[in-house]
Every structure is written in C-alpha cells, then in structure tokens.
Amino acid sequence: MGRPTGALIAGVCALILVISGCSGDKGASSAGDDIAGKEGATAWERVTEAIGVDGHVDKVTALDASALAVMPLPGVETPPGREPLLSGSGAVRWLLGHWDELDGAQRDAIIEHLGHDPFTAEPSSPAGPTHEFSRGGARQRFIAAGDSPGAAPYRQLLDKYLNEIGAKLTPPHTLGIPTRIVMDSKQLAAGDAYTFALGPKQGHAVECEIHITPQLPKLGSRDIEVAVAHEAFHCIQSDIFPTVKDGDDTLGAAPWIVEGQAAWVGEVVAGPDDGQYAEDWWKAYLLTPRTPLTQRTYDAIGFYSHMAETGNDPWKVLVPMLTAGDNSVAFQVATSAARDPLLTSWPSGLFRRQAWGSEWDTTGPGIPGSGVRGPVQMLSVSGSGTETLGPSAFANELTEVDTAAEVTVVGTDGYARIRDNASLEVVAQPGIEVLLCTRKDAKCVCPDESGPPLTPATSPLEMGSTGGSKSATVTIRGQSLGDYCKARTQKKPSREAWCADVIRVNTKYGYLVGEPPRYLAPSDLTVDMIRGIVDETLAHEQEFLAITPTEIVGDVQMEMRVFHEMQSVGYSLSAIQAAPPGFRESQGRLMDYQVKNCGILPPPGQ
C-alpha cells in the first residue's frame, strides 16, 4: 500500500514498551437480564430474547415466533400475548431455515398455509397452476406469479416502493425476480403481513411472495404503506443475496441486519406509521441498552437511525452489510464513513438529553418522546478505589458515577462519553485517558506542576460507554491529589526512556536489527511481529504515555487507537483504512522524531 504501510511501520516501532502492568477481567452483560428488567416487554421481545449473541435463531425460537406472528403449528403452544406485529417475515425465514428438523406434521401445516412447498414450489393442491422461470441458465418451477383477487391496491404500492427503494440503494437495484401478492383468508396469528422467497435451500431465489393477512386492510393508510414498503425491501434482500435458505442462518445474515434494515427502510420511505409498530421497536431498543445489537430484530431500527444521524448513510451500505457474512464485518461496514462520531455517541445518545446536544440524544422515524430512555446504573467510586465496567460486544452501558475522589481517572479500550451537570464534556478512547479534578474546590495542581492538567468536574458524572463490535473495559479510578502527583513525579516524560524502550522491544521482536539499529523493510514485517509489538504496547499503554515526550503525545495517542483496531481485526494492516484523519502525517512525525532523537534508522528506501 506504499507510503501508508511504511507510516504504520514507523508507528509500530514508536510505541513499544515493556513495563510491569496489570489487566482486569472484562465484565459481561446479559441480554436476558436486560429484557427481564424492562417493564412491559412485548410477546415478540420475550420470544426473541433467546436469539444468540451471534444472531443464531434456534428451532424453538423459530417455532415460537411463527406461532405468535404467522401460524400455529402442531406441537407448538402459542406464546402468551398478541400485541400488534407489522411483519412475520423473520419468523417464516427462521422456520424454513430449520426445515429438515421439523416433523412431518409441521412441514405439512406450513405447506398448507403457504399454499405450496417453499423449496420445490409444488402447489399444495394438484389443481394449483405452476410456472417455469429461468435464471442463470437453470429452469425453476414455482406457483403462478399472478396476484390473488383483491390484491390490486397492494400491487400498486409494492411496485412503487420496489422502484423507490431500489433507486436509493448503492448501487441502485432493479428487482430481478417476479413477485406475487397473496391475500390470506384467515388471520392465524398477530402478523399483518409476511414475505418469503421461493427457491432451493442453497441457490438464488426464483420468486418473492408477499402474504397480506385479513388484519392489514383494517389499518390506517400509513400503516398499510409502511407494511408494504417493509415487505418490498425483504424481496430486494432475497434477490440480492445468493443463498435463500441455508441451514438455520436464513439469508446468511443475522436478524439485526435482515429485520433491522427492513424496519428502518419501511419507516423512512413510507412512515412513520400511525400505529404502534415503530414505537414498540424503539422502546425495545431504548430501554435495553445492554442487549447486544446482534441479538435484536426489528428493534435494530435504532442503530440504523443512529447511523444516519452520525454521517453513516445506511442507503450506501445496506447491501454490503447484508452480504458481509459476519457480524463484525457488517458492523465495520456500517461505521466505515464516520466511525468515531458513531461510537462515541451511540451509548450517550440513549440518555435522551436533548438540551445537552446531539451526542446525548438520538432520533429516528417513529421514536417516542424523550421520557423513554435507557436505565442508568449507579456506581460509587471511593477516594482511593477502582471500579470497572465491561460493556459487551455490540452493546452499551449507561452509568452515573458518584465519585468521592479528589482525582478521578477514566480509561477504556473502547469508547466513553462523560458529562457532569455543569459544562464538562469529555471523551475517553483507546489510549486517551480522561483526568478529572473532582475536588469540591476544583483545585488540582501538583506542587511541581508535573503531568497533564486535570479537567475540573463535579460529581456525579453521566457516562455512556461501548466497545463497538468488541467487549470493552472501562476503569474508573479514584486517587488523592497527593498520590496522583507522586505517581506523576515517578514517571515523567523522558526522551531517553522512551527511545530505550522503543529500541529494546523492537529488537526483541526482530524488527530492529544492526548497529545503529535499523528497521527491516515493510515487506519483512510479519504477523507475529505485529502481534507482539501491539499486544505489549496496549498492555502498558498508560505507563508508556507517562514517559512519552510531550511534543509527540498526540501522535502516540492516535496510533494507540489504531493499535486497538488492529487487535480487534486480527492484527491486519487493513486497520489503517479506518484510521482517523491525519494519521499518515502523524506517522511521519513519529518516524522523524525517532531518526533525530533515538538514533534509529528508517526502513530501506524511506
């Protein structure tokens, strides 16, 4: 990658330190506890809380979801509660993903209700018409594409939204498979509509079929339009992704992607609805911040809305997210346009404090009033104690910190936005520790004025934290001013100490050779070298920052952020692509500093 790769090498060599340190266990939040602690959880939330942290939907959940949203099945008790449900599409796809695990009576009931076998497309009645369709040179046979009687108004809406949604996507998408609208004669469950793709278990869909239940025509016009737009996007998803039904991972993507995208798209292009659909989804999202995004379904609408409000245009990444094949990759795609703004305000926005600024509120179609906000856990920090939080991967923690310490230090390998009740607002990120003066008189100056300045803050502190796609540790440490100053006196910025550690550890991992020491060529950098250098740096980053010369502290902090990203993506140099603006120039300054002050020679050719 030319100069950027060389720049990263310089930074790797600049950030090495071996100093004794400590590490803590990361806490984990329970999605089940989060749902259970939420008053008024809907029947859909109770059924889907068993979705795995990786988005896996097991057979029991699929059966329960189907009984609640689409159709009762032999041997399955319908879950209690029957709140309005806009769509049952997820439940149908999950069922079909477990097709081979269902018993004969259950499969027969599904075929009877759908009107045909969803894989072979053989009609349930021999008199049913069939149609052949060619795609990729292969002939497929399925139920005739003609709509049911009475479907004309829905056909008009469907065609409208297929065109409108397809034009908004990047790249624009024109549906390549036929669609059929079926007017169901019986209201067997709570869902107003549902969609599924006909086709082989592995391979491209040959038709998208939308079922309209007797409940939908009774609703207001806005609700009807949102439902049709929602299902239209499911047809587009089925057309884009090459595997229609493969094992228990239908559409090859987790529900937070498949259902969350459709929820956001439907409400954006046709809503907000005038019923309770979006409001219920938003309540599930806002009131359960500790539930990982990867365990959500329609309530992931909150995340897509947050993408939109932080400069990560969902329309540009819906397709690559769908086809990413991995939750972490999909999340990286979702945050690729503006990663820091999204991650630093994702948890704090759940506080719903509009008066504090956009970073402390969130918006989106159908969102309820600001009184609906996430629960805040209370945490007390003594004058000399340490407390630790552990946001789970893809989840958030909302915390009020009551600190009795003169100095409060907040560090994290994730992201934390902090505010007091006055005017303080600071952000902690990987490698950037927040140093707060929490004395009542706000006077925190060391006798020799050593160390970085302390920011005055009043207790309690409001803090939203996350690790993004990985679990994180947030450490809140209380200190007396005397202990803080003493520690700073023992470890002061030192060019000599900093250079010595850079040389020692890079030599240890084989990336510095000879005398005077010279870096190997970038092409000789191995994954083992990167892993050793990055891991040792991050294990002792605060000690390292304490001895980093003042003039390069900002550059070192920037690279530590990239190191954290490298660690989360398996030590790949691709982390440079997500580096903050100015990273290349920062690396150049670090290399120049080493050459001028440490006696280190740059790699050959640089």
N, C-alpha and C positions, 0 to 999 in steps of 0.2 A: 504494500500500500504506500510505498515511497516514504516521504517525509513524516507522515503521521506515525508510522510504525517506529521510525527512528526516534521520534519525540517520546513515544511511550517508553522506549528503552531507557532514555535519559531519566525519565521519572522513576522507573523501577529502580534504577541504580541510586537515585537520590533519596529513596525513602526507606532504607533498611536500618533496622535496629534490633539488637538482642539485649534486652534488659529484663530482669525477672518481673513477672506480672501475674495477674490473676484473671480468671474468667469465671463467669457465672452461668448457671443453668437457665435456659430460656423458658419462661412460663408459657402455658398454652391455654387458650380459651376453648370452651366447649360450646359448639353451636346448639346442642340440645339444651344446655343450661340457659343460653341466650333466649331461645324460643320459649322455654318453660317459664322464664321470668317475665315474659311480655304479657301484659293483660290483654284479653280479648283476641288471642291468636285465632285465626280462621281455621276452618276444617282443612283447607288446602295447605296451610302452613304446617299444621300438625302432621299431615300425611307426608309432606315432602321434607320434613326435618331429618329424615333418615337418609337423605342423599349423602353420599360420601364426600369427604373433603376434596377428592379428585373429580367430583361431578358424577361419579358412578351411581346409577339408579338400579337397585336390586329388584328381584322379581316381586317380592312382597310389596314394595313401594309402588311398582308399576301396576300391580293388580288393584291395590287400594285407590290409587289415583284414577284408574279407569272407572272403578265402581262409583267414585264420587263425581267425576266430571263427564263421563261418556256413557258407560253402560254397565249394568250389574253383570257379574259373571258367576257361573256355577262354583260353589265352594268358597265364595268371597263375600264377607259381610260388609255392607256399605258403611263407611265411616260415618260417625255422627256429625251433624251439621250440614247445612245446604245453603251456604252463602252464594251470592251471585258469582258466576265464573264466566269470564268473557270467552275463554278458549279451552278446549280439551285436547289440543293438538299434541302437547307434550305427552299426555297420558297414552294416546294412541301409539306414538312412536316408541315409547318405552315398552309397551306391551309387545309390539312387533319385534323389538329387539330381543325379547325373551321367548319368541315363538316356539322354539324347539323344546323349551322347558314347560310349556303349558300342557295340560292334559287334553284329551280328545274333545271332551265336552266344552271346555273353554274355547278351544280353537273353533269348534262348530258355531258357538254362540257369536264369536267375533265375525266369522264369515257371514252368518245370517244377518247381523246388524249392519255390516258394511255393504252387503249386497254382493260380495264376490271375494274370492281368495286374494289377499293383497299382494301375494308374490307371483302367483301364476295368472292372476286376474281372471280366473274362471268364474263366471257368474254363479251365484248360489242357486239360481233357478235355471234349468236347462233352456227355458224359453228366453232368457236374457240375451240381448244382442251382444256381439263381440266385434272388435275392430283390430286391424293389424296396423302397426306403426314401425317404421324403420328408423333406427338411429345407429350411426357408426357401422352400417353395413349389416346389422343384426335385426331380424324381424321379431317384433314383440306383439303379443296378443292380449288385448285387455277390453274391458267393458266399453261399450259405445260412448263416444265423447259428448253426446247430446245431453243438455241440461234437463233436469226434472221440470214438469209443468209447474208454473208459478215462480220460476227462478229468474225471470226476465229482469226485474229491478236489481237483483243482486249481480247478475251478469254485467249490467251497465256499470255498476260500482266496481266490480272486480277488474274489468278491462281498464277502467280509469286509473285505478291505483297500481295495477301492474305496470302501466306506462309511466306513471308519475314516480313511483319508487325506483323503477329500473333506471330512469334518467338521472336520479340523484346519486346513484352509486358510482364509485370509481373502480374500474372503468364502467361506463353505462352498460346496463344489461337488458337484453331483449329475451323474453322467455322462449326457450327452445322446445318446450313440451306442451301438449294440449292440456287444457283444464276442463273440469266438469263440476257443475254445481248440483248437489243432491239435496232435495227438500225432505228431511226426515219426517215421518208421520207421527212418531211418538217421542215424548220428552222423557227419556230414560234416566237422565242424570242432570246435574246442575249446569253443565256447559251450554253456552249459547251457540257455539259453532266449533268445528274441528276440521283439521286438514291432515291428509296423509298422502304419501307418494306411492304409486303403484310401480312395481318393478321387482327385479330379482333381489335376493338378500345381499348380494355383492354386485354392484354394477350401477349404471345410470338409471334414474327414474324414467318411465315412459309416459306417465300421466300424473297430474296433481288433481286430487279430488277434494272438494270442499263440501262439508255437510252443514246445512243450516237446520237447527233444531226448531221446534214449534215456539220456543221461548223468544227467539231473536226478533221475529216480526212484531212482537208486542212491545218492544222497547222504543225509545225515542230515536229520531233520525240520526242524531250524533253518535249514539251508542252503536247503531247499525253500521254506520260508516267506519267507525273505529274497528269494529269486529271484522269487516270485510278487508280493510287495509291490513290488519294484523295477519289474517289468513293469506292474503295475497303475498305478503313477504315470506311466509312459510313456503309457498310454491316456488318463489325465486330461490330460496335456500335449497330446496330439493333439486332444483335444476342446476345449481352451481356446483354442489358437492357431488363427486362421482360415486360415493358409496351411499346408497339409500338406507339400507338396513344391514348392519354388520355386527353380529353378536349383540351384546347388551349396550353398545355405545352407538345408539342411533344417530345418524347423520355425522358420526365421527367427531362430534363436539359436545361439550357439557351443556346442561340446561341453561346455565347463566349466559351462555353465548347464544344458543338457538332460541330459547324462550325470551331471554332478556332483550335481544335485538328486536324481536317481533313486537314486544311490548312497547319499546321506545319508538320504533318506526310507526306503529299504528297510531299512537297518541300524537306524534309530531305531525304526521301528514293529514290526519283526519280528526284529531281531537283538540283539546281534551274532551273525554267522554262526559256525558251529563249524568252518569250513574255512579257506581261505587268502585268500578274496576281499578282505575289508576290510584284512587285514594287508598284502597286496600293494599295495593302493591307498595305504594310509598310508605305506608305505616309499617309494613313488614320490613322494609329497608331501613327506615329511620330509627325504629325502636329496637333493632337488633344489630348494633354496630359490630359486635364481637363475632357475628356469624360470618364465616368466610364467604367471599363473593362466589367462590366455586361451588358452594352448596345452595346457591339461590336459583330461582327460576324466573318468573315474571317480575319479581321484586328487584331484579338486577337493573330495572329501569333507572334506578337512582344512580348507578355507576355510569351508564351511558349519558345521562343528563349531566353528570359532573364532568365527563369527558368534554362535552360540548361547551361547558362554561369555562373550561380552562385551556381552550385552544386546541384540543384534540378532536377534530371534526369526525364524529362517528361515520358519516357517509363515506369518508375516504378510506376507512379501514374495516368496515363491516365484513367485506368479502375475505380479505386476508386473515381476519380473526377467525372466521368460520372454517377456513381451510388450514389453520395453523397446525392442528393435530396435537396440540399440547397447551395446557392451561397457562403455563409460564410464558410460552412463546406468544400466545394470544394476548396476554396482558402486556407484554413488551411492545407488541404491535399497537395496542390500544393507547399506550402512553408515549409513542415514539415522537410525536410532534412537539409536545411540551411536558416532559416527564416531571421536572421539579415542581412546576405550578400545580400539577395534579396531585402528586404525592404529599406535598406539604400542606395542602388544603383539603384533602379527601377526609381525614378524620375531623379536623376542626370545623368543617362545614356542617357537620352533624349536630353542632351545638345550637344552630339556628339563631345566632345573634346577629341580626341584620345590621344593627347600629354599630357593630364592631368592624364592618367591612365585608367585602365579598368572600374573603378567605374563611369567614366564620359563619357562612350561611350557604345553602345550596338551593337551587331552583330547578324547575322542570315541569313538563305538562302534567296537570292534574295533581300537583303536590298540595297537601293540606296546609293549614295555617302554621305559623311558627311555633305554636304551642305543642306541636307534635315534634319531639326531639329525642335524641338518644339518651338512655340512662347514663348518669355520670357516677363513677365510683369515687369514693372518698379515700384519700391517702394522707397519712401524717408522717412527717419527717422530723426527727428529733434534732437537737443541736449538734449531735455528732454521729448520727445514724445514716444508714444507707437503705433505700427501698428500691425494688426492682419490678418493672412491668415487663410483660412479654407478649406483645401483640402477635397473634398467629398469622401465618401467611394468608394474604388476601383479606385481612380483617383489620379492624380499628379498635383503639381503646380511647375512651373519653374519661379524663381524670381531673379531679380537683385536688390540688396538693396544698395541704396546710403545713407550712414549714416553720419550725421554731429556731432554725439555724441562723447564724449571722451571715454565713455564706452558703448559698445553695448552688450546687453544680449539677447540671443535667447533661448527660452524654448518651448517645444512641448509635447503633449501627443501622438504624432505619431513619425515620423522619418524625419530628415532633414540633408542633407549633405551640407556643406558650404565650399567655397573656395574663396580666393582672387586671385589677379593677380600675387602675388609673390609665396610663397611656403606654405601658410597656408592651411590646410585641416582638418576639424573637423566634428564630427557627433553629433547631438543632438538626444537623445532618451528619452522615458518616464523616468522622474526622473533625467536626466542628462542635466543640464543647461549649455549652452556654454557662457563663459565670455570672451569678446574680448576687448582688448585695441585698440581703433580706433583713438586715438590722432595722430596728424601728427608726433609728435616726438617719438611716441611709448613708452612713459614713463608713466606707470600707476602703482604706488606703493603707498599704503596708508601710512600715517605718522607712524602708529604703526605696519605696515606690517601685518595687520589683513586680514583675508579672504583668499580664494584660489587665486593663481596667475592668472593674466589676460594674455591671449594669444595675442601677437601683431598681428594686421591685418590691411590691407589697404582697403579703400573703393574704388570702390564698391565691394560688396560681391555677388558671384553667389550661389544660394541656390535651391536645389531640395527637395521638401517635399511631404509626403504622410502619410495617416493613415492606409494604407493597406486595410483591409476589413471593416474599420470603418472610419467615418469622423474624422477629427483631427483639432486641433487649434495650430497654430504657432504664438507665440508672439515675436515681435522684439522690445525691449525696449531701448531707449536712456537715458543715465544718464551722469551728470557731474562726474568727478572723486571724487569731494568733497561729493556729495550726495551718491555715491556708498560706499565710506569709512565710512560715517556716518551711513548708514544702517547696514554695517558690524559690526560697533562698538556696535550698539544697540543689535544685535543678534549674539552672539559669541558661538562657540561650548561649550557646558556645559553638563557634565555627569549628574549633579544633575537635570537640567531642562529636559533633555532627559528622564531620568528614571522616573521623576514625571509624565510626560505626558503619558508614556507607561502605568504606573500603573493606572492613573486616567481614561483613556479611555477604557482600557481593563476591568476595574471594571464596568464602565458604561454599557458596552455591555454584562456583565455577564460571561466573560471568565476568569477573575481573581477572586478568592474567598479566604476568610480567612485572617488570620494574623499570620505569614508573608504571603503575597499574593502568591497563587499557581495557576498555570493554570489547568483547567479541563483536563480530558483525551481527546485525539484527537477525540475519538468516540462521545464525547459530544458537539463538535463544530457544530453549526447549520448554515444554510444558512443565517439567519438573523444576526447572529454574524459576519459572514464573510462580509456580505454586509455593515453593519455599520462600521466595522473596516476599510475595504478597501476604502469606499467612503470618510470617514473623512480624511484618510491619503492622498489620492490623491487630495482632495480639498485644501490641505495646504502643498503640498509636498516641495515647495521651502522654506517656513518658517521652516519646520521640518529639512530640510537639513542644514539650517543655524545654528541650535543648536546641530546637530549630532556630537558627538566626532570624531575627525579627524581619529582616528585609525579604525573606522568602517564605514566611509563614503562610501567606495566602496561596502561593503556588503549591506548597506541600499539602495544604488542606484540600485544594481542588483535586490533586492526584489521589489522595486517600479516598475521596468519593468515588473515583474511577476504580480504585482497587476493590472497594466493596462491591461494585457492579461486576468486576471481573470474577470475584469469588463466587457470586451468585449465578454466573453463566459458565461455570466450569473452567475458569482461567483462560477464557478465549480473548484474543485481542479484538474481537468484534465489539467489546465493550466500549471501545473508542468511539464507535458510531453514536453512542448515547451520551458522550462526554459533554459537559457544559460548554457554552460558548467561551472562546478564548483559551481553550485547553492547549491547542497547538503552541500558541505563543508562550503560555505558562511553561510548557516543557522545554522550550528553547531557552528560557531564562534559567531554569534549573541546570541544564547542561552547561550553559555559560558559567554559572556560579561554580560548578564542580571543577571545570577546567582552570578557572582563575584562582580558586581558593583551596582546592583539595589536591591538586597535582594529579588529577585523573585525566587520562587522555580519552577522547571520544572514540566511538567505533570507527573502523576504517572507512574512509570515504565521507566522513562527516566533519 
